[in-house]
Amino acid sequence: MGFRRHGPFQVGDQVQLTDPKNKRHTITLKEDGVFHTHKGAIPHSDLIGQPEGSVVRSSGGTQYLAFRHLLQDYTLAMPRGAAVIYPKDASMIVGMADIFPGARVIEAGVGSGALTCFLLRAVGPEGRVTSYERREDFAGVARKNVEKFFGGPMEDNWRLVVGDLADSIDEADVDRVILDMLAPWECLDAAAKALTPGGVICCYVATTTQMSKVVEAIRDHGCFTEPHAWETLVRDWHVEGLAVRPDHRMIGHTGFLVTARRMADGVTPPPRRRRPKGTTEEL
């Protein structure tokens, strides 16, 4: 992965400039490049060779903080073919699906490549991600976004397949399967066939109807443990001295996540135990 994450800025680095109103601009440094804004111009030469965390001033006198962009900032600003998975959900997928260095991961529904960037960072150079995308135009956008973030082709540990997961899958003994699609229940057989025992399936869906259907489908399939479904909500806080309050706006519903573990072949999941109506006591 060739993209530099530290050290002085160099030609080719992607730099995020933030103005006093917290508006952010991402530029790729060039020898003779100039960043133009209505607040004045900033020659790229003013940034090249400077340490990360520097302040540069435009010709109009506005100061900008200069950092390499974080992955969360890049994914929110990247060109889109399809909607992206928000960083709050991508980070939950990496954490709750336990995407680890060296993992072999299948992703179906690559969209614009946002989640792919998170997965590739998590598996590291020793891992491998295979992404399936039905639409060739979405796959093209995703490839450009991923390669731009990492600074070049990811041929060693990323394979992008244009096609349907259920029809095109050829992997076995993979550690994780991530399904971001309208009907993930249609791919449960393919996911079960590919996953190693103990592997994790994680489905990302937008509506309660989809969530209900995929949960019931996982239960009925017979190869997985009891699915777990949840969503995450993010609320910022305003802190100015003693004036501490939650922000008026928050990142609310973006999608639901459903996870389950692959059981060993031939093993039947134990029957679920439910609470009887009218009591909170466990059976």
Secondary structure, DSSP 8 states (H G I E B T S, - for coil): -----SSS--TT-EEEEE-TT--EEEEE--TT-EEEETTEEEEGGGTTT--TTEEEE-TTS-EEEEEE--HHHHHHHS--SS----HHHHHHHHHHTT--TT-EEEEE--TTSHHHHHHHHHH-TT-EEEEEES-HHHHHHHHHHHHHHHTS--TTTEEEEES-HHHH----SEEEEEEESS-GGGGHHHHHHHEEEEEEEEEEESSHHHHHHHHHHHHHHSSB---EEE---B--EEEETTEEEE-S--B----EEEEEEB--TT----------TT-----
